[in-house]
Amino acid sequence: MLAKKQQTLNLPREKEHRVWSKDILRQKVGVDQTIEMYLTKDANYQINRDTIAIYEFQKEPLLGKYKSVIFDCQEGIVLC
């Protein structure tokens, strides 16, 4: 019998954090203390097999400096 490999997701699992959008990110990042533990800042992030979603904030950077927010299975919510 083959053992199932467990994958650890470093993303919020609470019901109120299951739906995301650019507007929700603007409301929660820097405000919602629950998601702070999932935030990673990485200016050199590269898309890889753990990348789930990318939100673009090029015209209006999030928190005044982050042009992208990336959901990554391992890294969590990456601000870059």
Contacts in CASP RR format, 6 or more apart in sequence:
PFRMAT RR
TARGET T0000
AUTHOR 0000-0000-0000
METHOD contacts of the structure
MODEL  1
MLAKKQQTLNLPREKEHRVWSKDILRQKVGVDQTIEMYLTKDANYQINRD
TIAIYEFQKEPLLGKYKSVIFDCQEGIVLC
7 73 0 8 1.000
8 74 0 8 1.000
9 73 0 8 1.000
10 38 0 8 1.000
10 72 0 8 1.000
10 73 0 8 1.000
10 74 0 8 1.000
10 75 0 8 1.000
10 76 0 8 1.000
11 38 0 8 1.000
11 52 0 8 1.000
11 71 0 8 1.000
11 73 0 8 1.000
11 76 0 8 1.000
11 77 0 8 1.000
12 18 0 8 1.000
12 34 0 8 1.000
12 35 0 8 1.000
12 38 0 8 1.000
12 77 0 8 1.000
14 34 0 8 1.000
17 34 0 8 1.000
17 35 0 8 1.000
20 53 0 8 1.000
20 55 0 8 1.000
20 71 0 8 1.000
21 55 0 8 1.000
22 55 0 8 1.000
22 57 0 8 1.000
25 55 0 8 1.000
25 62 0 8 1.000
25 69 0 8 1.000
26 62 0 8 1.000
28 35 0 8 1.000
29 35 0 8 1.000
29 39 0 8 1.000
29 62 0 8 1.000
29 63 0 8 1.000
29 69 0 8 1.000
29 77 0 8 1.000
29 79 0 8 1.000
30 36 0 8 1.000
30 63 0 8 1.000
35 77 0 8 1.000
38 76 0 8 1.000
38 77 0 8 1.000
39 76 0 8 1.000
39 77 0 8 1.000
39 78 0 8 1.000
39 79 0 8 1.000
40 72 0 8 1.000
40 75 0 8 1.000
40 76 0 8 1.000
40 77 0 8 1.000
40 78 0 8 1.000
40 79 0 8 1.000
41 66 0 8 1.000
41 78 0 8 1.000
41 79 0 8 1.000
41 80 0 8 1.000
42 75 0 8 1.000
42 78 0 8 1.000
42 79 0 8 1.000
42 80 0 8 1.000
43 80 0 8 1.000
44 80 0 8 1.000
45 68 0 8 1.000
45 70 0 8 1.000
45 72 0 8 1.000
45 75 0 8 1.000
45 78 0 8 1.000
45 80 0 8 1.000
47 54 0 8 1.000
47 70 0 8 1.000
48 72 0 8 1.000
50 72 0 8 1.000
50 73 0 8 1.000
50 74 0 8 1.000
50 75 0 8 1.000
51 70 0 8 1.000
51 71 0 8 1.000
51 72 0 8 1.000
52 71 0 8 1.000
52 72 0 8 1.000
52 73 0 8 1.000
53 70 0 8 1.000
53 71 0 8 1.000
54 68 0 8 1.000
54 69 0 8 1.000
54 70 0 8 1.000
54 71 0 8 1.000
55 68 0 8 1.000
55 69 0 8 1.000
55 70 0 8 1.000
56 67 0 8 1.000
56 68 0 8 1.000
57 66 0 8 1.000
57 67 0 8 1.000
57 68 0 8 1.000
57 69 0 8 1.000
58 67 0 8 1.000
58 68 0 8 1.000
61 67 0 8 1.000
62 69 0 8 1.000
62 79 0 8 1.000
63 79 0 8 1.000
66 79 0 8 1.000
66 80 0 8 1.000
67 80 0 8 1.000
68 78 0 8 1.000
68 79 0 8 1.000
68 80 0 8 1.000
69 77 0 8 1.000
69 78 0 8 1.000
69 79 0 8 1.000
69 80 0 8 1.000
70 77 0 8 1.000
70 78 0 8 1.000
70 80 0 8 1.000
71 77 0 8 1.000
71 78 0 8 1.000
72 78 0 8 1.000
END
